């Protein structure tokens, strides 16, 4: 648009009528003094100044708008290119219109083909539906005839069922009578069971009293055989009294296998000295004193310097008979 305005500006300033020829009558004037007066020279100076100013302005305009003038030179080629593009666009539009017409014709052909197929499918569907209806009606009629035959059979067998029902009713009556007899027997059995439970309750009371007496005897016996534990620690090759009447001496210890060698002596009965030969831990050595009390000597740990264990003192145990 800027180029168009610049190009059309000179055309708007151009006069419509051709310019008139300049007046040269003053060159042939008979009075030279009048032609070359001060006004003439002033006009000439003014004209020269105006022409110089116009020349300078034109030169400046041309130098500043040189690129614009070059664009004016390339404007016809640009217009020609735009015209070619418009021509190609019109050809493309005409081609697209032709393709659209072909597409419409193709769609119309497809529509006609689908309408024909739909009519064929509708006709086939109607025939299939009629065939299915006729088949279903034939099957229904066959089933109805079978049902009628079954109903006739049921009606014929109903009388026999009624006879069976009457026979079942008589059997139920007999069962009720039998149940009544059984109920009387159960009532008698319950009466007998109650009397037996009462006897059993009395017997259990006697057993409870007997158990209570036995418990008292058991508590008395437990108090008589009360067990006491006494812990000890022994050194090698040193006799040590564990409890009154029991002395132990260890002569050899085996830390790896947790065994000891030595002897145990009961001072109350010198004959009860027992040698220890590879005695393992947690295995008791049983002794009986002269008054019949049991002593259990148990080694629990064999160390390099100290051997630990305990003695169980029973107050009422008797030695086994030989």
C-alpha positions as CSV (number, residue, x, y, z in Angstrom):
1,X,0.0,0.0,0.0
2,X,2.9,2.3,0.7
3,X,4.3,1.8,-2.8
4,X,0.9,2.4,-4.3
5,X,0.6,5.7,-2.6
6,X,4.1,6.8,-3.6
7,X,3.4,5.8,-7.2
8,X,0.0,7.5,-7.5
9,X,1.2,10.8,-5.9
10,X,2.8,12.2,-9.1
11,X,-0.3,11.2,-11.1
12,X,-2.5,13.2,-8.7
13,X,-0.2,16.3,-9.1
14,X,0.0,16.2,-12.9
15,X,-2.3,18.7,-14.7
16,X,-5.1,17.4,-16.8
17,X,-4.4,20.0,-19.6
18,X,-1.0,20.4,-21.3
19,X,1.1,23.4,-20.1
20,X,1.0,26.6,-22.0
21,X,4.2,27.7,-23.9
22,X,6.3,30.2,-22.0
23,X,5.9,33.9,-22.8
24,X,9.0,35.1,-24.8
25,X,7.7,38.4,-25.8
26,X,10.0,40.2,-23.4
27,X,13.0,39.0,-25.4
28,X,11.9,41.1,-28.3
29,X,11.0,44.2,-26.3
30,X,12.1,47.4,-27.7
31,X,12.9,48.9,-24.4
32,X,16.0,47.1,-23.0
33,X,16.2,49.3,-20.0
34,X,12.7,48.2,-18.9
35,X,13.5,44.4,-19.6
36,X,16.6,44.5,-17.4
37,X,15.3,46.4,-14.5
38,X,15.9,45.5,-10.8
39,X,12.7,43.5,-10.7
40,X,14.0,41.3,-13.5
41,X,17.3,40.6,-11.8
42,X,15.6,40.0,-8.5
43,X,13.3,37.5,-10.2
44,X,16.2,35.8,-11.8
45,X,18.1,35.5,-8.5
46,X,14.9,34.1,-6.9
47,X,14.4,31.7,-9.8
48,X,18.0,30.5,-9.5
49,X,17.7,30.1,-5.8
50,X,14.4,28.1,-6.2
51,X,16.0,25.9,-8.8
52,X,19.1,25.3,-6.6
53,X,16.8,24.4,-3.7
54,X,14.7,22.1,-5.8
55,X,17.9,20.4,-7.2
56,X,19.3,20.0,-3.7
57,X,16.0,18.6,-2.4
58,X,15.6,16.3,-5.3
59,X,19.1,15.0,-4.8
60,X,18.5,14.4,-1.0
61,X,15.2,12.7,-1.8
62,X,16.8,10.4,-4.3
63,X,19.7,9.5,-2.0
64,X,17.4,8.8,1.0
65,X,14.8,6.8,-1.0
66,X,17.1,4.9,-3.2
67,X,15.9,1.5,-1.8
68,X,12.3,2.7,-2.3
69,X,13.1,3.5,-5.9
70,X,14.6,0.0,-6.3
71,X,11.4,-1.4,-5.0
72,X,9.5,0.6,-7.6
73,X,11.8,-1.1,-10.2
74,X,11.0,-4.6,-8.9
75,X,7.3,-3.8,-8.6
76,X,6.3,-5.0,-12.1
77,X,8.1,-8.4,-11.5
78,X,6.2,-8.7,-8.2
79,X,2.9,-8.0,-9.8
80,X,3.7,-10.5,-12.5
81,X,4.5,-13.2,-9.8
82,X,1.3,-12.4,-8.0
83,X,-0.6,-12.8,-11.3
84,X,1.0,-16.2,-11.9
85,X,0.1,-17.3,-8.4
86,X,-3.5,-16.1,-8.8
87,X,-3.7,-18.1,-12.1
88,X,-2.4,-21.2,-10.4
89,X,-4.8,-20.7,-7.6
90,X,-7.7,-20.4,-10.0
91,X,-6.6,-23.6,-11.8
92,X,-6.4,-25.4,-8.4
93,X,-9.8,-24.2,-7.5
94,X,-11.2,-25.4,-10.8
95,X,-9.5,-28.8,-10.2
96,X,-10.8,-29.0,-6.7
97,X,-14.3,-28.2,-7.9
98,X,-14.0,-31.0,-10.4
99,X,-12.8,-33.4,-7.7
100,X,-15.7,-32.3,-5.5
101,X,-18.1,-33.1,-8.3
102,X,-16.5,-36.5,-8.8
103,X,-16.7,-37.1,-5.0
104,X,-20.4,-36.2,-5.0
105,X,-21.0,-38.6,-7.9
106,X,-19.1,-41.3,-6.0
107,X,-21.1,-40.7,-2.8
108,X,-24.3,-40.7,-4.8
109,X,-23.3,-44.1,-6.4
110,X,-22.4,-45.4,-2.9
111,X,-25.7,-44.3,-1.5
112,X,-27.6,-46.0,-4.3
113,X,-25.5,-49.2,-3.8
114,X,-26.2,-49.1,0.0
115,X,-29.9,-48.5,-0.5
116,X,-30.0,-51.6,-2.8
117,X,-28.1,-53.6,-0.3
118,X,-30.4,-52.4,2.6
119,X,-33.5,-53.4,0.6
120,X,-31.9,-56.8,0.0
121,X,-31.0,-57.3,3.7
122,X,-34.5,-56.1,4.7
123,X,-36.1,-58.6,2.4
124,X,-33.8,-61.4,3.6
125,X,-34.4,-60.4,7.3
126,X,-38.2,-60.5,6.7
127,X,-37.9,-64.0,5.2
128,X,-35.7,-65.2,8.0
129,X,-38.2,-63.8,10.6
130,X,-41.1,-65.5,8.9
131,X,-39.1,-68.8,8.9
132,X,-38.2,-68.4,12.6
133,X,-41.8,-67.6,13.4
134,X,-43.1,-70.6,11.6
135,X,-40.4,-72.8,13.3
136,X,-41.2,-71.4,16.7
137,X,-45.0,-72.0,16.1
138,X,-44.3,-75.6,15.1
139,X,-42.1,-76.1,18.2
140,X,-44.8,-74.5,20.4
141,X,-47.5,-76.8,19.0
142,X,-45.2,-79.8,19.5
143,X,-44.5,-78.8,23.1
144,X,-48.2,-78.1,23.7
145,X,-49.1,-81.7,22.5
146,X,-46.4,-83.1,24.8
147,X,-47.8,-81.1,27.7
148,X,-51.3,-82.3,27.0
149,X,-50.0,-85.9,27.0
150,X,-48.2,-85.3,30.4
151,X,-51.3,-83.8,31.9
152,X,-53.3,-86.8,30.8
153,X,-50.7,-89.0,32.4
154,X,-50.7,-86.9,35.6
155,X,-54.5,-87.1,35.7
156,X,-54.3,-90.9,35.3
157,X,-51.7,-91.2,38.1
158,X,-53.4,-88.8,40.4
159,X,-55.8,-91.5,41.6
160,X,-52.9,-93.8,42.5
161,X,-51.2,-90.9,44.3
162,X,-54.3,-90.3,46.4
163,X,-54.3,-93.9,47.3
164,X,-50.7,-93.7,48.4
165,X,-51.6,-90.5,50.4
166,X,-54.3,-92.4,52.3
167,X,-51.9,-95.2,53.0
168,X,-49.3,-92.7,54.2
169,X,-51.9,-91.0,56.5
170,X,-52.6,-94.4,58.1
171,X,-48.9,-95.0,58.5
172,X,-48.4,-91.5,60.1
173,X,-51.2,-92.3,62.6
174,X,-49.5,-95.5,63.6
175,X,-46.2,-93.7,63.9
176,X,-47.9,-91.2,66.2
177,X,-49.2,-93.9,68.4
178,X,-45.7,-95.5,68.5
179,X,-44.2,-92.1,69.4
180,X,-46.7,-91.7,72.2
181,X,-45.6,-95.1,73.6
182,X,-42.0,-94.1,73.2
183,X,-42.7,-90.8,75.1
184,X,-44.1,-92.8,78.0
185,X,-41.0,-95.0,78.0
186,X,-38.8,-91.9,77.8
187,X,-40.6,-90.4,80.8
188,X,-40.0,-93.6,82.8
189,X,-36.4,-93.6,81.7
190,X,-36.0,-90.0,82.8
191,X,-37.5,-90.8,86.2
192,X,-35.0,-93.7,86.5
193,X,-32.2,-91.4,85.3
194,X,-33.1,-88.8,87.9
195,X,-32.9,-91.4,90.7
196,X,-29.6,-92.7,89.3
197,X,-28.2,-89.2,89.1
198,X,-29.2,-88.6,92.8
199,X,-27.4,-91.8,93.8
200,X,-24.4,-90.7,91.7
201,X,-24.4,-87.3,93.4
202,X,-24.4,-88.9,96.8
203,X,-21.5,-91.2,95.7
204,X,-19.6,-88.3,94.3
205,X,-20.0,-86.5,97.7
206,X,-18.5,-89.5,99.4
207,X,-15.6,-89.5,96.9
208,X,-15.0,-85.8,97.4
209,X,-14.8,-86.3,101.1
210,X,-12.4,-89.2,100.5
211,X,-10.3,-87.2,98.1
212,X,-10.1,-84.4,100.7
213,X,-8.8,-86.9,103.3
214,X,-6.3,-88.2,100.8
215,X,-5.2,-84.6,100.0
216,X,-4.5,-84.1,103.6
217,X,-2.4,-87.2,103.8
218,X,-0.6,-86.2,100.6
219,X,0.2,-82.8,102.0
220,X,1.5,-84.4,105.2
221,X,3.7,-86.8,103.1
222,X,4.9,-83.9,100.9
223,X,6.0,-82.0,104.0
224,X,7.8,-85.1,105.3
225,X,9.8,-85.5,102.0
226,X,10.6,-81.8,101.5
227,X,13.7,-81.3,99.2
228,X,16.4,-78.7,99.8
229,X,19.0,-77.6,97.3
230,X,22.6,-76.6,98.3
231,X,24.9,-75.2,95.7
232,X,28.7,-75.7,95.8
233,X,32.0,-74.9,94.0
234,X,35.0,-77.2,94.1
235,X,38.7,-76.9,93.3
236,X,40.9,-79.6,92.0
237,X,42.9,-81.9,94.4
238,X,41.2,-80.4,97.4
239,X,38.7,-82.1,99.8
240,X,35.6,-80.1,100.5
241,X,32.6,-80.7,102.7
242,X,29.4,-80.0,100.7
243,X,26.9,-80.6,103.4
244,X,27.2,-82.1,106.9
245,X,28.2,-85.7,106.3
246,X,29.2,-85.4,102.6
247,X,32.8,-84.7,101.5
248,X,34.1,-84.6,97.8
249,X,37.6,-84.6,96.4
250,X,38.3,-84.1,92.7
251,X,41.6,-85.6,91.4
252,X,41.2,-84.9,87.6
253,X,38.9,-82.7,85.5
254,X,38.1,-82.8,81.8
255,X,36.9,-79.4,80.6
256,X,36.5,-80.5,77.0
257,X,34.2,-83.4,77.7
258,X,32.8,-81.9,80.9
259,X,33.7,-84.9,83.1
260,X,35.4,-85.3,86.5
261,X,37.3,-88.0,88.5
262,X,37.6,-88.4,92.3
263,X,35.5,-89.7,95.1
264,X,32.5,-88.9,97.4
265,X,32.4,-90.0,101.0
266,X,29.5,-89.9,103.5
267,X,31.0,-89.4,107.0
268,X,27.9,-90.8,108.7
269,X,28.5,-94.1,106.9
270,X,32.1,-94.6,105.8
271,X,31.1,-97.6,103.7
272,X,29.2,-95.3,101.3
273,X,32.3,-93.7,99.8
274,X,31.8,-93.8,96.0
275,X,34.5,-93.3,93.4
276,X,33.9,-90.9,90.6
277,X,35.1,-92.3,87.2
278,X,34.5,-89.8,84.3
279,X,31.4,-88.6,86.0
280,X,29.5,-86.4,83.4
281,X,27.6,-83.2,84.3
282,X,23.9,-83.1,85.0
283,X,23.9,-86.8,86.1
284,X,23.2,-87.2,89.8
285,X,25.2,-89.4,92.2
286,X,22.7,-90.8,94.7
287,X,23.7,-91.4,98.4
288,X,21.8,-92.5,101.4
289,X,22.8,-91.7,104.9
290,X,22.5,-94.1,107.9
291,X,19.2,-92.5,108.9
292,X,17.7,-93.2,105.5
293,X,17.9,-89.7,104.0
294,X,18.7,-89.4,100.3
295,X,21.4,-87.1,99.0
296,X,21.8,-86.3,95.2
297,X,25.1,-84.8,94.2
298,X,25.0,-83.2,90.7
299,X,27.9,-81.5,88.8
300,X,26.6,-78.7,86.5
301,X,29.8,-77.2,85.0
302,X,33.4,-78.3,84.8
303,X,35.8,-75.3,84.6
304,X,39.6,-75.0,84.4
305,X,39.9,-73.9,88.1
306,X,36.4,-74.3,89.5
307,X,33.7,-77.0,89.2
308,X,30.1,-76.1,90.1
309,X,27.1,-78.2,91.2
310,X,24.5,-78.7,93.8
311,X,23.3,-81.2,96.5
312,X,19.6,-82.2,96.9
313,X,18.7,-83.0,100.5
314,X,15.5,-85.2,100.9
315,X,14.1,-85.4,104.5
316,X,12.0,-88.5,104.2
317,X,13.2,-90.7,101.4
318,X,14.2,-94.3,102.2
319,X,17.0,-96.2,100.5
320,X,16.0,-98.9,98.0
321,X,15.9,-102.5,99.4
322,X,18.6,-104.8,98.1
